C-alpha cells in the first residue's frame, strides 16, 4: 500500500437536549496535500513535498 501522506481527523460532537448545549471540536491535519484539494488530483510525492518545503516558508505557523 502506497503512503499518500498522513490524514488524521478528530471529531467530537456533544449535543444536550434540555440546555441545547452543543460542543463541536474539529481537528483535521492533512500532510502531503498542502493545497487542500482532492488527494488523487493534488497529491505530491513525499520526496517532492520535502523539496518543496525547503524552498518555501511554512504558512501554517
C-alpha positions as CSV (number, residue, x, y, z in Angstrom):
1,X,0.0,0.0,0.0
2,X,1.4,3.4,-1.0
3,X,1.9,6.1,1.6
4,X,-0.2,9.0,0.4
5,X,0.7,11.2,3.4
6,X,-0.9,11.4,6.8
7,X,-4.6,12.0,7.2
8,X,-5.7,12.5,10.8
9,X,-9.1,13.7,11.9
10,X,-10.6,14.1,15.4
11,X,-14.3,14.9,15.6
12,X,-16.1,15.4,18.9
13,X,-19.9,16.1,18.9
14,X,-21.8,16.7,22.1
15,X,-25.5,17.6,22.0
16,X,-27.6,18.1,25.1
17,X,-31.4,18.5,24.6
18,X,-32.5,20.3,27.8
19,X,-30.0,23.1,27.7
20,X,-29.4,22.9,24.0
21,X,-25.7,22.7,24.7
22,X,-23.6,22.0,21.6
23,X,-19.9,21.4,21.7
24,X,-18.2,20.7,18.5
25,X,-14.4,20.1,18.2
26,X,-12.9,19.5,14.9
27,X,-9.2,18.9,14.3
28,X,-8.1,18.0,10.8
29,X,-4.5,17.6,9.9
30,X,-3.6,16.8,6.3
31,X,0.0,16.3,5.2
32,X,1.2,15.7,1.7
33,X,-1.8,17.7,0.4
34,X,-0.9,21.3,1.1
35,X,-3.2,22.7,-1.5
36,X,-6.3,21.3,0.3
37,X,-7.6,19.7,-2.9
38,X,-8.6,16.1,-3.5
39,X,-5.8,13.7,-2.7
40,X,-5.8,11.8,-6.1
41,X,-5.6,15.0,-8.1
42,X,-3.3,17.2,-6.0
43,X,-1.2,14.6,-4.2
44,X,2.5,15.4,-4.1
45,X,5.1,12.5,-3.6
46,X,6.8,12.6,-0.2
47,X,10.2,13.3,-1.7
48,X,8.9,16.1,-3.8
49,X,7.0,17.5,-0.8
50,X,10.2,17.6,1.2
51,X,12.0,19.5,-1.6
52,X,9.1,22.0,-1.8
53,X,9.0,22.6,2.0
54,X,12.7,23.5,1.9
55,X,12.1,26.2,-0.8
56,X,9.0,27.8,0.7
57,X,8.0,29.2,4.1
58,X,5.5,27.2,6.0
59,X,2.4,29.3,6.1
60,X,0.7,27.2,8.7
61,X,2.5,28.9,11.6
